[in-house]
Amino acid sequence: MTLNDLKLRQKALITALEHQDVALASRIMALGLVPGELIELMNVAPMGCPLQVKVGDTLVSVRKADASLISITANS
């Protein structure tokens, strides 16, 4: 399951960040989206991109393409 599969207001734990491009992975991790972090999907733009997620006390926007690289385990 990736961040793209998360539903509004659903929380999840980031389990992995999978991408060969180290620069892109570093940019995503600089936003606080690192394995072990708890996130919550707050909003989705009308066209489906970007996604706004809450990481800790911070809201960050993530492109849908980048969200597909973030593996998660959803909390029920």
PDB file of N, CA, C, O and CB in Angstrom:
ATOM      1  N   MET A   1       0.850  -1.168   0.000  1.00  0.00           N
ATOM      2  CA  MET A   1       0.000   0.000   0.000  1.00  0.00           C
ATOM      3  C   MET A   1       0.900   1.236   0.000  1.00  0.00           C
ATOM      4  O   MET A   1       1.904   1.284   0.710  1.00  0.00           O
ATOM      5  CB  MET A   1      -0.969  -0.005   1.224  1.00  0.00           C
ATOM      6  N   THR A   2       0.527   2.234  -0.804  1.00  0.00           N
ATOM      7  CA  THR A   2       1.315   3.471  -0.834  1.00  0.00           C
ATOM      8  C   THR A   2       0.475   4.643  -0.331  1.00  0.00           C
ATOM      9  O   THR A   2      -0.720   4.506  -0.065  1.00  0.00           O
ATOM     10  CB  THR A   2       1.833   3.756  -2.268  1.00  0.00           C
ATOM     11  N   LEU A   3       1.116   5.772  -0.210  1.00  0.00           N
ATOM     12  CA  LEU A   3       0.418   6.972   0.264  1.00  0.00           C
ATOM     13  C   LEU A   3      -0.766   7.324  -0.623  1.00  0.00           C
ATOM     14  O   LEU A   3      -1.744   7.899  -0.145  1.00  0.00           O
ATOM     15  CB  LEU A   3       1.378   8.151   0.329  1.00  0.00           C
ATOM     16  N   ASN A   4      -0.695   6.990  -1.900  1.00  0.00           N
ATOM     17  CA  ASN A   4      -1.812   7.254  -2.819  1.00  0.00           C
ATOM     18  C   ASN A   4      -3.076   6.496  -2.431  1.00  0.00           C
ATOM     19  O   ASN A   4      -4.172   6.918  -2.800  1.00  0.00           O
ATOM     20  CB  ASN A   4      -1.416   6.885  -4.238  1.00  0.00           C
ATOM     21  N   ASP A   5      -2.959   5.399  -1.706  1.00  0.00           N
ATOM     22  CA  ASP A   5      -4.112   4.568  -1.351  1.00  0.00           C
ATOM     23  C   ASP A   5      -4.799   5.024  -0.073  1.00  0.00           C
ATOM     24  O   ASP A   5      -5.858   4.507   0.282  1.00  0.00           O
ATOM     25  CB  ASP A   5      -3.682   3.133  -1.201  1.00  0.00           C
ATOM     26  N   LEU A   6      -4.208   5.981   0.614  1.00  0.00           N
ATOM     27  CA  LEU A   6      -4.762   6.437   1.886  1.00  0.00           C
ATOM     28  C   LEU A   6      -6.040   7.239   1.658  1.00  0.00           C
ATOM     29  O   LEU A   6      -6.138   7.982   0.681  1.00  0.00           O
ATOM     30  CB  LEU A   6      -3.732   7.284   2.651  1.00  0.00           C
ATOM     31  N   LYS A   7      -7.013   7.095   2.545  1.00  0.00           N
ATOM     32  CA  LYS A   7      -8.269   7.843   2.459  1.00  0.00           C
ATOM     33  C   LYS A   7      -8.178   9.083   3.347  1.00  0.00           C
ATOM     34  O   LYS A   7      -7.350   9.142   4.257  1.00  0.00           O
ATOM     35  CB  LYS A   7      -9.482   6.952   2.877  1.00  0.00           C
ATOM     36  N   LEU A   8      -9.034  10.076   3.077  1.00  0.00           N
ATOM     37  CA  LEU A   8      -9.032  11.308   3.869  1.00  0.00           C
ATOM     38  C   LEU A   8      -9.160  11.000   5.353  1.00  0.00           C
ATOM     39  O   LEU A   8      -9.962  10.162   5.766  1.00  0.00           O
ATOM     40  CB  LEU A   8     -10.168  12.235   3.425  1.00  0.00           C
ATOM     41  N   ARG A   9      -8.362  11.687   6.136  1.00  0.00           N
ATOM     42  CA  ARG A   9      -8.323  11.603   7.609  1.00  0.00           C
ATOM     43  C   ARG A   9      -7.834  10.244   8.116  1.00  0.00           C
ATOM     44  O   ARG A   9      -7.866   9.989   9.321  1.00  0.00           O
ATOM     45  CB  ARG A   9      -9.707  11.881   8.177  1.00  0.00           C
ATOM     46  N   GLN A  10      -7.389   9.382   7.226  1.00  0.00           N
ATOM     47  CA  GLN A  10      -6.842   8.093   7.637  1.00  0.00           C
ATOM     48  C   GLN A  10      -5.367   8.277   7.998  1.00  0.00           C
ATOM     49  O   GLN A  10      -4.642   9.023   7.340  1.00  0.00           O
ATOM     50  CB  GLN A  10      -7.014   7.022   6.509  1.00  0.00           C
ATOM     51  N   LYS A  11      -4.946   7.597   9.034  1.00  0.00           N
ATOM     52  CA  LYS A  11      -3.565   7.669   9.488  1.00  0.00           C
ATOM     53  C   LYS A  11      -2.822   6.419   9.054  1.00  0.00           C
ATOM     54  O   LYS A  11      -3.408   5.353   8.865  1.00  0.00           O
ATOM     55  CB  LYS A  11      -3.495   7.839  11.018  1.00  0.00           C
ATOM     56  N   ALA A  12      -1.513   6.581   8.902  1.00  0.00           N
ATOM     57  CA  ALA A  12      -0.683   5.450   8.487  1.00  0.00           C
ATOM     58  C   ALA A  12       0.742   5.646   8.979  1.00  0.00           C
ATOM     59  O   ALA A  12       1.166   6.750   9.323  1.00  0.00           O
ATOM     60  CB  ALA A  12      -0.705   5.284   6.950  1.00  0.00           C
ATOM     61  N   LEU A  13       1.452   4.548   8.997  1.00  0.00           N
ATOM     62  CA  LEU A  13       2.860   4.552   9.361  1.00  0.00           C
ATOM     63  C   LEU A  13       3.679   4.355   8.083  1.00  0.00           C
ATOM     64  O   LEU A  13       3.416   3.435   7.309  1.00  0.00           O
ATOM     65  CB  LEU A  13       3.179   3.439  10.422  1.00  0.00           C
ATOM     66  N   ILE A  14       4.659   5.213   7.870  1.00  0.00           N
ATOM     67  CA  ILE A  14       5.531   5.065   6.705  1.00  0.00           C
ATOM     68  C   ILE A  14       6.457   3.884   6.968  1.00  0.00           C
ATOM     69  O   ILE A  14       7.143   3.833   7.989  1.00  0.00           O
ATOM     70  CB  ILE A  14       6.349   6.382   6.421  1.00  0.00           C
ATOM     71  N   THR A  15       6.469   2.933   6.033  1.00  0.00           N
ATOM     72  CA  THR A  15       7.306   1.744   6.206  1.00  0.00           C
ATOM     73  C   THR A  15       8.549   1.766   5.327  1.00  0.00           C
ATOM     74  O   THR A  15       9.572   1.180   5.681  1.00  0.00           O
ATOM     75  CB  THR A  15       6.502   0.502   5.907  1.00  0.00           C
ATOM     76  N   ALA A  16       8.466   2.440   4.183  1.00  0.00           N
ATOM     77  CA  ALA A  16       9.626   2.497   3.291  1.00  0.00           C
ATOM     78  C   ALA A  16       9.462   3.609   2.276  1.00  0.00           C
ATOM     79  O   ALA A  16       8.352   4.049   1.976  1.00  0.00           O
ATOM     80  CB  ALA A  16       9.828   1.157   2.575  1.00  0.00           C
ATOM     81  N   LEU A  17      10.583   4.048   1.762  1.00  0.00           N
ATOM     82  CA  LEU A  17      10.608   5.024   0.672  1.00  0.00           C
ATOM     83  C   LEU A  17      11.418   4.374  -0.437  1.00  0.00           C
ATOM     84  O   LEU A  17      12.621   4.152  -0.302  1.00  0.00           O
ATOM     85  CB  LEU A  17      11.227   6.429   1.123  1.00  0.00           C
ATOM     86  N   GLU A  18      10.728   4.070  -1.551  1.00  0.00           N
ATOM     87  CA  GLU A  18      11.363   3.264  -2.587  1.00  0.00           C
ATOM     88  C   GLU A  18      11.574   4.066  -3.862  1.00  0.00           C
ATOM     89  O   GLU A  18      10.632   4.313  -4.615  1.00  0.00           O
ATOM     90  CB  GLU A  18      10.527   2.029  -2.882  1.00  0.00           C
ATOM     91  N   HIS A  19      12.812   4.468  -4.098  1.00  0.00           N
ATOM     92  CA  HIS A  19      13.145   5.132  -5.345  1.00  0.00           C
ATOM     93  C   HIS A  19      14.637   5.040  -5.579  1.00  0.00           C
ATOM     94  O   HIS A  19      15.430   5.124  -4.641  1.00  0.00           O
ATOM     95  CB  HIS A  19      12.686   6.599  -5.332  1.00  0.00           C
ATOM     96  N   GLN A  20      15.018   4.867  -6.833  1.00  0.00           N
ATOM     97  CA  GLN A  20      16.433   4.747  -7.188  1.00  0.00           C
ATOM     98  C   GLN A  20      17.136   6.095  -7.194  1.00  0.00           C
ATOM     99  O   GLN A  20      18.347   6.166  -6.984  1.00  0.00           O
ATOM    100  CB  GLN A  20      16.577   4.090  -8.546  1.00  0.00           C
ATOM    101  N   ASP A  21      16.379   7.171  -7.435  1.00  0.00           N
ATOM    102  CA  ASP A  21      16.954   8.516  -7.499  1.00  0.00           C
ATOM    103  C   ASP A  21      17.191   9.026  -6.071  1.00  0.00           C
ATOM    104  O   ASP A  21      16.249   9.379  -5.360  1.00  0.00           O
ATOM    105  CB  ASP A  21      16.014   9.492  -8.294  1.00  0.00           C
ATOM    106  N   VAL A  22      18.437   9.056  -5.678  1.00  0.00           N
ATOM    107  CA  VAL A  22      18.781   9.446  -4.314  1.00  0.00           C
ATOM    108  C   VAL A  22      18.384  10.896  -4.044  1.00  0.00           C
ATOM    109  O   VAL A  22      17.956  11.223  -2.937  1.00  0.00           O
ATOM    110  CB  VAL A  22      20.282   9.252  -4.066  1.00  0.00           C
ATOM    111  N   ALA A  23      18.521  11.761  -5.038  1.00  0.00           N
ATOM    112  CA  ALA A  23      18.175  13.174  -4.854  1.00  0.00           C
ATOM    113  C   ALA A  23      16.681  13.329  -4.574  1.00  0.00           C
ATOM    114  O   ALA A  23      16.293  14.104  -3.699  1.00  0.00           O
ATOM    115  CB  ALA A  23      18.572  13.998  -6.100  1.00  0.00           C
ATOM    116  N   LEU A  24      15.848  12.605  -5.303  1.00  0.00           N
ATOM    117  CA  LEU A  24      14.404  12.676  -5.085  1.00  0.00           C
ATOM    118  C   LEU A  24      14.038  12.092  -3.719  1.00  0.00           C
ATOM    119  O   LEU A  24      13.241  12.674  -2.984  1.00  0.00           O
ATOM    120  CB  LEU A  24      13.651  11.930  -6.206  1.00  0.00           C
ATOM    121  N   ALA A  25      14.615  10.958  -3.391  1.00  0.00           N
ATOM    122  CA  ALA A  25      14.343  10.341  -2.087  1.00  0.00           C
ATOM    123  C   ALA A  25      14.771  11.281  -0.961  1.00  0.00           C
ATOM    124  O   ALA A  25      14.079  11.388   0.052  1.00  0.00           O
ATOM    125  CB  ALA A  25      15.076   8.981  -1.960  1.00  0.00           C
ATOM    126  N   SER A  26      15.891  11.951  -1.128  1.00  0.00           N
ATOM    127  CA  SER A  26      16.366  12.891  -0.105  1.00  0.00           C
ATOM    128  C   SER A  26      15.417  14.069   0.038  1.00  0.00           C
ATOM    129  O   SER A  26      15.158  14.537   1.146  1.00  0.00           O
ATOM    130  CB  SER A  26      17.772  13.394  -0.447  1.00  0.00           C
ATOM    131  N   ARG A  27      14.894  14.551  -1.099  1.00  0.00           N
ATOM    132  CA  ARG A  27      13.959  15.677  -1.056  1.00  0.00           C
ATOM    133  C   ARG A  27      12.680  15.284  -0.311  1.00  0.00           C
ATOM    134  O   ARG A  27      12.157  16.070   0.478  1.00  0.00           O
ATOM    135  CB  ARG A  27      13.621  16.157  -2.488  1.00  0.00           C
ATOM    136  N   ILE A  28      12.183  14.086  -0.557  1.00  0.00           N
ATOM    137  CA  ILE A  28      10.979  13.606   0.124  1.00  0.00           C
ATOM    138  C   ILE A  28      11.255  13.441   1.618  1.00  0.00           C
ATOM    139  O   ILE A  28      10.429  13.805   2.455  1.00  0.00           O
ATOM    140  CB  ILE A  28      10.499  12.264  -0.490  1.00  0.00           C
ATOM    141  N   MET A  29      12.411  12.894   1.939  1.00  0.00           N
ATOM    142  CA  MET A  29      12.759  12.696   3.355  1.00  0.00           C
ATOM    143  C   MET A  29      12.969  14.033   4.064  1.00  0.00           C
ATOM    144  O   MET A  29      12.714  14.138   5.264  1.00  0.00           O
ATOM    145  CB  MET A  29      14.030  11.832   3.480  1.00  0.00           C
ATOM    146  N   ALA A  30      13.427  15.053   3.341  1.00  0.00           N
ATOM    147  CA  ALA A  30      13.611  16.378   3.936  1.00  0.00           C
ATOM    148  C   ALA A  30      12.283  16.991   4.359  1.00  0.00           C
ATOM    149  O   ALA A  30      12.248  17.879   5.210  1.00  0.00           O
ATOM    150  CB  ALA A  30      14.319  17.304   2.954  1.00  0.00           C
ATOM    151  N   LEU A  31      11.195  16.520   3.766  1.00  0.00           N
ATOM    152  CA  LEU A  31       9.859  16.989   4.157  1.00  0.00           C
ATOM    153  C   LEU A  31       9.383  16.324   5.452  1.00  0.00           C
ATOM    154  O   LEU A  31       8.329  16.674   5.984  1.00  0.00           O
ATOM    155  CB  LEU A  31       8.851  16.716   3.030  1.00  0.00           C
ATOM    156  N   GLY A  32      10.156  15.376   5.946  1.00  0.00           N
ATOM    157  CA  GLY A  32       9.782  14.663   7.163  1.00  0.00           C
ATOM    158  C   GLY A  32       9.117  13.328   6.886  1.00  0.00           C
ATOM    159  O   GLY A  32       8.696  12.630   7.808  1.00  0.00           O
ATOM    160  N   LEU A  33       9.023  12.977   5.610  1.00  0.00           N
ATOM    161  CA  LEU A  33       8.384  11.714   5.233  1.00  0.00           C
ATOM    162  C   LEU A  33       9.434  10.610   5.259  1.00  0.00           C
ATOM    163  O   LEU A  33       9.979  10.228   4.223  1.00  0.00           O
ATOM    164  CB  LEU A  33       7.714  11.814   3.820  1.00  0.00           C
ATOM    165  N   VAL A  34       9.704  10.111   6.443  1.00  0.00           N
ATOM    166  CA  VAL A  34      10.738   9.095   6.638  1.00  0.00           C
ATOM    167  C   VAL A  34      10.113   7.843   7.249  1.00  0.00           C
ATOM    168  O   VAL A  34       9.098   7.929   7.940  1.00  0.00           O
ATOM    169  CB  VAL A  34      11.884   9.633   7.542  1.00  0.00           C
ATOM    170  N   PRO A  35      10.713   6.688   6.997  1.00  0.00           N
ATOM    171  CA  PRO A  35      10.181   5.454   7.583  1.00  0.00           C
ATOM    172  C   PRO A  35      10.078   5.554   9.108  1.00  0.00           C
ATOM    173  O   PRO A  35      10.981   6.049   9.783  1.00  0.00           O
ATOM    174  CB  PRO A  35      11.065   4.260   7.196  1.00  0.00           C
ATOM    175  N   GLY A  36       8.940   5.064   9.626  1.00  0.00           N
ATOM    176  CA  GLY A  36       8.687   5.100  11.055  1.00  0.00           C
ATOM    177  C   GLY A  36       7.842   6.285  11.480  1.00  0.00           C
ATOM    178  O   GLY A  36       7.394   6.351  12.625  1.00  0.00           O
ATOM    179  N   GLU A  37       7.617   7.227  10.563  1.00  0.00           N
ATOM    180  CA  GLU A  37       6.846   8.429  10.888  1.00  0.00           C
ATOM    181  C   GLU A  37       5.345   8.175  10.678  1.00  0.00           C
ATOM    182  O   GLU A  37       4.950   7.522   9.712  1.00  0.00           O
ATOM    183  CB  GLU A  37       7.319   9.629  10.021  1.00  0.00           C
ATOM    184  N   LEU A  38       4.524   8.691  11.580  1.00  0.00           N
ATOM    185  CA  LEU A  38       3.070   8.588  11.472  1.00  0.00           C
ATOM    186  C   LEU A  38       2.565   9.767  10.647  1.00  0.00           C
ATOM    187  O   LEU A  38       2.944  10.910  10.900  1.00  0.00           O
ATOM    188  CB  LEU A  38       2.394   8.559  12.885  1.00  0.00           C
ATOM    189  N   ILE A  39       1.713   9.493   9.664  1.00  0.00           N
ATOM    190  CA  ILE A  39       1.172  10.541   8.806  1.00  0.00           C
ATOM    191  C   ILE A  39      -0.343  10.423   8.753  1.00  0.00           C
ATOM    192  O   ILE A  39      -0.917   9.384   9.077  1.00  0.00           O
ATOM    193  CB  ILE A  39       1.776  10.460   7.385  1.00  0.00           C
ATOM    194  N   GLU A  40      -0.983  11.526   8.332  1.00  0.00           N
ATOM    195  CA  GLU A  40      -2.438  11.540   8.161  1.00  0.00           C
ATOM    196  C   GLU A  40      -2.754  12.316   6.894  1.00  0.00           C
ATOM    197  O   GLU A  40      -2.235  13.413   6.689  1.00  0.00           O
ATOM    198  CB  GLU A  40      -3.160  12.171   9.403  1.00  0.00           C
ATOM    199  N   LEU A  41      -3.602  11.754   6.045  1.00  0.00           N
ATOM    200  CA  LEU A  41      -4.007  12.451   4.819  1.00  0.00           C
ATOM    201  C   LEU A  41      -5.065  13.486   5.182  1.00  0.00           C
ATOM    202  O   LEU A  41      -6.139  13.141   5.674  1.00  0.00           O
ATOM    203  CB  LEU A  41      -4.551  11.446   3.741  1.00  0.00           C
ATOM    204  N   MET A  42      -4.755  14.755   4.936  1.00  0.00           N
ATOM    205  CA  MET A  42      -5.637  15.850   5.333  1.00  0.00           C
ATOM    206  C   MET A  42      -6.519  16.336   4.180  1.00  0.00           C
ATOM    207  O   MET A  42      -7.712  16.568   4.372  1.00  0.00           O
ATOM    208  CB  MET A  42      -4.814  17.005   5.868  1.00  0.00           C
ATOM    209  N   ASN A  43      -5.941  16.492   2.987  1.00  0.00           N
ATOM    210  CA  ASN A  43      -6.684  17.010   1.836  1.00  0.00           C
ATOM    211  C   ASN A  43      -6.114  16.452   0.542  1.00  0.00           C
ATOM    212  O   ASN A  43      -4.953  16.051   0.465  1.00  0.00           O
ATOM    213  CB  ASN A  43      -6.648  18.548   1.813  1.00  0.00           C
ATOM    214  N   VAL A  44      -6.967  16.439  -0.466  1.00  0.00           N
ATOM    215  CA  VAL A  44      -6.534  16.092  -1.816  1.00  0.00           C
ATOM    216  C   VAL A  44      -7.041  17.194  -2.733  1.00  0.00           C
ATOM    217  O   VAL A  44      -8.217  17.551  -2.675  1.00  0.00           O
ATOM    218  CB  VAL A  44      -7.068  14.668  -2.262  1.00  0.00           C
ATOM    219  N   ALA A  45      -6.182  17.732  -3.569  1.00  0.00           N
ATOM    220  CA  ALA A  45      -6.575  18.792  -4.500  1.00  0.00           C
ATOM    221  C   ALA A  45      -7.656  18.271  -5.445  1.00  0.00           C
ATOM    222  O   ALA A  45      -7.756  17.065  -5.670  1.00  0.00           O
ATOM    223  CB  ALA A  45      -5.348  19.305  -5.303  1.00  0.00           C
ATOM    224  N   PRO A  46      -8.462  19.174  -5.998  1.00  0.00           N
ATOM    225  CA  PRO A  46      -9.576  18.752  -6.858  1.00  0.00           C
ATOM    226  C   PRO A  46      -9.182  17.829  -8.016  1.00  0.00           C
ATOM    227  O   PRO A  46      -9.953  16.937  -8.369  1.00  0.00           O
ATOM    228  CB  PRO A  46     -10.245  19.961  -7.417  1.00  0.00           C
ATOM    229  N   MET A  47      -8.027  18.016  -8.600  1.00  0.00           N
ATOM    230  CA  MET A  47      -7.598  17.149  -9.700  1.00  0.00           C
ATOM    231  C   MET A  47      -6.820  15.931  -9.197  1.00  0.00           C
ATOM    232  O   MET A  47      -6.277  15.168  -9.995  1.00  0.00           O
ATOM    233  CB  MET A  47      -6.741  17.939 -10.687  1.00  0.00           C
ATOM    234  N   GLY A  48      -6.766  15.749  -7.875  1.00  0.00           N
ATOM    235  CA  GLY A  48      -6.105  14.574  -7.302  1.00  0.00           C
ATOM    236  C   GLY A  48      -4.640  14.769  -6.976  1.00  0.00           C
ATOM    237  O   GLY A  48      -3.988  13.855  -6.471  1.00  0.00           O
ATOM    238  N   CYS A  49      -4.120  15.940  -7.258  1.00  0.00           N
ATOM    239  CA  CYS A  49      -2.701  16.213  -6.997  1.00  0.00           C
ATOM    240  C   CYS A  49      -2.534  17.695  -6.709  1.00  0.00           C
ATOM    241  O   CYS A  49      -3.049  18.511  -7.473  1.00  0.00           O
ATOM    242  CB  CYS A  49      -1.806  15.780  -8.203  1.00  0.00           C
ATOM    243  N   PRO A  50      -1.857  18.075  -5.671  1.00  0.00           N
ATOM    244  CA  PRO A  50      -1.093  17.270  -4.725  1.00  0.00           C
ATOM    245  C   PRO A  50      -1.964  16.759  -3.575  1.00  0.00           C
ATOM    246  O   PRO A  50      -3.141  17.097  -3.448  1.00  0.00           O
ATOM    247  CB  PRO A  50       0.069  18.081  -4.173  1.00  0.00           C
ATOM    248  N   LEU A  51      -1.337  15.942  -2.756  1.00  0.00           N
ATOM    249  CA  LEU A  51      -1.950  15.455  -1.529  1.00  0.00           C
ATOM    250  C   LEU A  51      -1.364  16.269  -0.372  1.00  0.00           C
ATOM    251  O   LEU A  51      -0.170  16.567  -0.361  1.00  0.00           O
ATOM    252  CB  LEU A  51      -1.704  13.907  -1.332  1.00  0.00           C
ATOM    253  N   GLN A  52      -2.200  16.624   0.588  1.00  0.00           N
ATOM    254  CA  GLN A  52      -1.692  17.319   1.765  1.00  0.00           C
ATOM    255  C   GLN A  52      -1.719  16.330   2.922  1.00  0.00           C
ATOM    256  O   GLN A  52      -2.768  15.782   3.261  1.00  0.00           O
ATOM    257  CB  GLN A  52      -2.536  18.610   2.090  1.00  0.00           C
ATOM    258  N   VAL A  53      -0.553  16.109   3.522  1.00  0.00           N
ATOM    259  CA  VAL A  53      -0.446  15.171   4.632  1.00  0.00           C
ATOM    260  C   VAL A  53       0.094  15.888   5.856  1.00  0.00           C
ATOM    261  O   VAL A  53       0.842  16.860   5.751  1.00  0.00           O
ATOM    262  CB  VAL A  53       0.456  13.978   4.261  1.00  0.00           C
ATOM    263  N   LYS A  54      -0.297  15.395   7.000  1.00  0.00           N
ATOM    264  CA  LYS A  54       0.194  15.924   8.265  1.00  0.00           C
ATOM    265  C   LYS A  54       1.278  14.980   8.768  1.00  0.00           C
ATOM    266  O   LYS A  54       1.058  13.780   8.937  1.00  0.00           O
ATOM    267  CB  LYS A  54      -0.964  16.080   9.316  1.00  0.00           C
ATOM    268  N   VAL A  55       2.437  15.546   8.997  1.00  0.00           N
ATOM    269  CA  VAL A  55       3.574  14.795   9.520  1.00  0.00           C
ATOM    270  C   VAL A  55       3.962  15.476  10.824  1.00  0.00           C
ATOM    271  O   VAL A  55       4.493  16.586  10.816  1.00  0.00           O
ATOM    272  CB  VAL A  55       4.789  14.745   8.491  1.00  0.00           C
ATOM    273  N   GLY A  56       3.700  14.820  11.929  1.00  0.00           N
ATOM    274  CA  GLY A  56       3.916  15.479  13.217  1.00  0.00           C
ATOM    275  C   GLY A  56       2.938  16.632  13.323  1.00  0.00           C
ATOM    276  O   GLY A  56       1.729  16.427  13.219  1.00  0.00           O
ATOM    277  N   ASP A  57       3.440  17.848  13.530  1.00  0.00           N
ATOM    278  CA  ASP A  57       2.590  19.034  13.587  1.00  0.00           C
ATOM    279  C   ASP A  57       2.644  19.848  12.302  1.00  0.00           C
ATOM    280  O   ASP A  57       2.130  20.965  12.255  1.00  0.00           O
ATOM    281  CB  ASP A  57       2.992  19.904  14.754  1.00  0.00           C
ATOM    282  N   THR A  58       3.253  19.304  11.274  1.00  0.00           N
ATOM    283  CA  THR A  58       3.489  20.040  10.036  1.00  0.00           C
ATOM    284  C   THR A  58       2.644  19.485   8.893  1.00  0.00           C
ATOM    285  O   THR A  58       2.495  18.272   8.746  1.00  0.00           O
ATOM    286  CB  THR A  58       4.970  19.991   9.665  1.00  0.00           C
ATOM    287  N   LEU A  59       2.094  20.392   8.086  1.00  0.00           N
ATOM    288  CA  LEU A  59       1.365  20.000   6.881  1.00  0.00           C
ATOM    289  C   LEU A  59       2.296  20.141   5.685  1.00  0.00           C
ATOM    290  O   LEU A  59       2.925  21.183   5.499  1.00  0.00           O
ATOM    291  CB  LEU A  59       0.075  20.863   6.690  1.00  0.00           C
ATOM    292  N   VAL A  60       2.382  19.097   4.882  1.00  0.00           N
ATOM    293  CA  VAL A  60       3.216  19.149   3.680  1.00  0.00           C
ATOM    294  C   VAL A  60       2.396  18.674   2.489  1.00  0.00           C
ATOM    295  O   VAL A  60       1.494  17.848   2.625  1.00  0.00           O
ATOM    296  CB  VAL A  60       4.502  18.282   3.847  1.00  0.00           C
ATOM    297  N   SER A  61       2.726  19.211   1.322  1.00  0.00           N
ATOM    298  CA  SER A  61       2.075  18.795   0.082  1.00  0.00           C
ATOM    299  C   SER A  61       3.016  17.896  -0.693  1.00  0.00           C
ATOM    300  O   SER A  61       4.210  18.172  -0.814  1.00  0.00           O
ATOM    301  CB  SER A  61       1.657  20.019  -0.772  1.00  0.00           C
ATOM    302  N   VAL A  62       2.461  16.825  -1.210  1.00  0.00           N
ATOM    303  CA  VAL A  62       3.250  15.821  -1.921  1.00  0.00           C
ATOM    304  C   VAL A  62       2.583  15.545  -3.259  1.00  0.00           C
ATOM    305  O   VAL A  62       1.374  15.326  -3.330  1.00  0.00           O
ATOM    306  CB  VAL A  62       3.389  14.508  -1.085  1.00  0.00           C
ATOM    307  N   ARG A  63       3.387  15.558  -4.321  1.00  0.00           N
ATOM    308  CA  ARG A  63       2.837  15.206  -5.629  1.00  0.00           C
ATOM    309  C   ARG A  63       2.396  13.745  -5.607  1.00  0.00           C
ATOM    310  O   ARG A  63       2.972  12.908  -4.911  1.00  0.00           O
ATOM    311  CB  ARG A  63       3.881  15.453  -6.762  1.00  0.00           C
ATOM    312  N   LYS A  64       1.357  13.469  -6.392  1.00  0.00           N
ATOM    313  CA  LYS A  64       0.835  12.101  -6.439  1.00  0.00           C
ATOM    314  C   LYS A  64       1.906  11.123  -6.920  1.00  0.00           C
ATOM    315  O   LYS A  64       1.980   9.994  -6.433  1.00  0.00           O
ATOM    316  CB  LYS A  64      -0.398  12.029  -7.356  1.00  0.00           C
ATOM    317  N   ALA A  65       2.728  11.548  -7.865  1.00  0.00           N
ATOM    318  CA  ALA A  65       3.797  10.676  -8.370  1.00  0.00           C
ATOM    319  C   ALA A  65       4.782  10.330  -7.252  1.00  0.00           C
ATOM    320  O   ALA A  65       5.250   9.195  -7.154  1.00  0.00           O
ATOM    321  CB  ALA A  65       4.543  11.356  -9.546  1.00  0.00           C
ATOM    322  N   ASP A  66       5.088  11.316  -6.414  1.00  0.00           N
ATOM    323  CA  ASP A  66       6.008  11.067  -5.306  1.00  0.00           C
ATOM    324  C   ASP A  66       5.335  10.226  -4.217  1.00  0.00           C
ATOM    325  O   ASP A  66       5.990   9.412  -3.566  1.00  0.00           O
ATOM    326  CB  ASP A  66       6.509  12.398  -4.716  1.00  0.00           C
ATOM    327  N   ALA A  67       4.032  10.422  -4.022  1.00  0.00           N
ATOM    328  CA  ALA A  67       3.301   9.655  -3.005  1.00  0.00           C
ATOM    329  C   ALA A  67       3.290   8.170  -3.335  1.00  0.00           C
ATOM    330  O   ALA A  67       3.210   7.330  -2.439  1.00  0.00           O
ATOM    331  CB  ALA A  67       1.865  10.170  -2.877  1.00  0.00           C
ATOM    332  N   SER A  68       3.370   7.849  -4.623  1.00  0.00           N
ATOM    333  CA  SER A  68       3.369   6.434  -5.022  1.00  0.00           C
ATOM    334  C   SER A  68       4.663   5.728  -4.625  1.00  0.00           C
ATOM    335  O   SER A  68       4.732   4.500  -4.667  1.00  0.00           O
ATOM    336  CB  SER A  68       3.160   6.313  -6.529  1.00  0.00           C
ATOM    337  N   LEU A  69       5.684   6.486  -4.243  1.00  0.00           N
ATOM    338  CA  LEU A  69       6.970   5.908  -3.847  1.00  0.00           C
ATOM    339  C   LEU A  69       7.046   5.636  -2.352  1.00  0.00           C
ATOM    340  O   LEU A  69       8.004   5.032  -1.871  1.00  0.00           O
ATOM    341  CB  LEU A  69       8.100   6.830  -4.252  1.00  0.00           C
ATOM    342  N   ILE A  70       6.028   6.087  -1.617  1.00  0.00           N
ATOM    343  CA  ILE A  70       6.041   5.990  -0.154  1.00  0.00           C
ATOM    344  C   ILE A  70       5.156   4.834   0.287  1.00  0.00           C
ATOM    345  O   ILE A  70       3.933   4.901   0.171  1.00  0.00           O
ATOM    346  CB  ILE A  70       5.567   7.318   0.497  1.00  0.00           C
ATOM    347  N   SER A  71       5.769   3.786   0.788  1.00  0.00           N
ATOM    348  CA  SER A  71       5.018   2.621   1.272  1.00  0.00           C
ATOM    349  C   SER A  71       4.547   2.886   2.693  1.00  0.00           C
ATOM    350  O   SER A  71       5.278   3.441   3.513  1.00  0.00           O
ATOM    351  CB  SER A  71       5.885   1.327   1.216  1.00  0.00           C
ATOM    352  N   ILE A  72       3.307   2.477   2.971  1.00  0.00           N
ATOM    353  CA  ILE A  72       2.713   2.727   4.286  1.00  0.00           C
ATOM    354  C   ILE A  72       1.964   1.493   4.791  1.00  0.00           C
ATOM    355  O   ILE A  72       1.638   0.580   4.032  1.00  0.00           O
ATOM    356  CB  ILE A  72       1.761   3.936   4.224  1.00  0.00           C
ATOM    357  N   THR A  73       1.709   1.500   6.076  1.00  0.00           N
ATOM    358  CA  THR A  73       0.790   0.554   6.699  1.00  0.00           C
ATOM    359  C   THR A  73      -0.292   1.396   7.348  1.00  0.00           C
ATOM    360  O   THR A  73      -0.022   2.151   8.282  1.00  0.00           O
ATOM    361  CB  THR A  73       1.516  -0.393   7.750  1.00  0.00           C
ATOM    362  N   ALA A  74      -1.519   1.267   6.854  1.00  0.00           N
ATOM    363  CA  ALA A  74      -2.617   2.097   7.349  1.00  0.00           C
ATOM    364  C   ALA A  74      -3.069   1.640   8.726  1.00  0.00           C
ATOM    365  O   ALA A  74      -3.114   0.445   9.020  1.00  0.00           O
ATOM    366  CB  ALA A  74      -3.794   2.066   6.375  1.00  0.00           C
ATOM    367  N   ASN A  75      -3.404   2.622   9.569  1.00  0.00           N
ATOM    368  CA  ASN A  75      -4.014   2.332  10.859  1.00  0.00           C
ATOM    369  C   ASN A  75      -5.505   2.220  10.643  1.00  0.00           C
ATOM    370  O   ASN A  75      -6.072   2.986   9.864  1.00  0.00           O
ATOM    371  CB  ASN A  75      -3.675   3.426  11.919  1.00  0.00           C
ATOM    372  N   SER A  76      -6.148   1.295  11.304  1.00  0.00           N
ATOM    373  CA  SER A  76      -7.600   1.144  11.131  1.00  0.00           C
ATOM    374  C   SER A  76      -8.363   1.912  12.163  1.00  0.00           C
ATOM    375  O   SER A  76      -9.593   1.893  12.161  1.00  0.00           O
ATOM    376  CB  SER A  76      -7.999  -0.307  11.192  1.00  0.00           C
TER     377      SER A  76
END
